[in-house]
Amino acid sequence: MDGPLLTSLLTLPTIEELLLQNNALVGNIDFPAPSATPNLHVLDLSHNQLDGSFPDGFGSLTALQVFDIAGNDFCGPLPMSIGQVSSLTSLDISQNHFSGPLPKNLPDGLQSFDASLNDLSGVVPENLRKFPLSSFYPVNSGLQFPNPSPGSGQASHKTRKAGRLKPSSRRASSRRPHPHITENDVHRQAPSYPSGFSNRKGTDGVVVSAEDLMTS
């Protein structure tokens, strides 16, 4: 699946999980103004070709628990608006080009975190020091982790540094062309739960993957 991300998917109230990892999505992410309260719990856009700054409007996804944008080409500072999503339990921003400090207001409820392979600097906020050094290194040469505990693997980031891959080097060299999906297609399809869309846990929330969009 290639081309720009159909951003209206991010705020459709019927979608709970959007799994579009390992594709060839390009461009930046502009969140549209939601017409209803978004119900998105899981957003996986990892290992694509997305770029630009950290997505504006991220704070509108108030139900989001898992956010993964690893292995893209995002750059620039991380905004304080990330902390507005208090429900977030897993955040992976690794293998991008983010710079500057880590926000100090990331949720205390984070259970999984990875910011390695970026260009971050400053001091790791106190509430993130519960994570291992592998969550911050390799690279991030200007990032300081105060008083790491013995055996926490501080030296491991030096041995891993040579293994850094740019996002483009992890992508497949060839992809099959896929049909173009329009916004009208998505709005027609989502309420009727077409075959291939999975409805989990007996709720009305829909789990959408790239395969669903390409076969619907």
Secondary structure, DSSP 8 states (H G I E B T S, - for coil): -EEE--GGGGG-TTEEEEE--SSEEEE--B----SS-----EEE--SSEEEESS-BTGGG-TT--EEE--SSEEEE---GGGGG-TT--EEE--SSEEEE---TT--TT--EEE--SSEEEEE--GGGTTS-GGGT-SS-TEEE--S--TTS-TTHHHHHGGG---GGGGS-S---------HHHHHHHGGG--TT-EE-TTSS-EEEEHHHHHH-
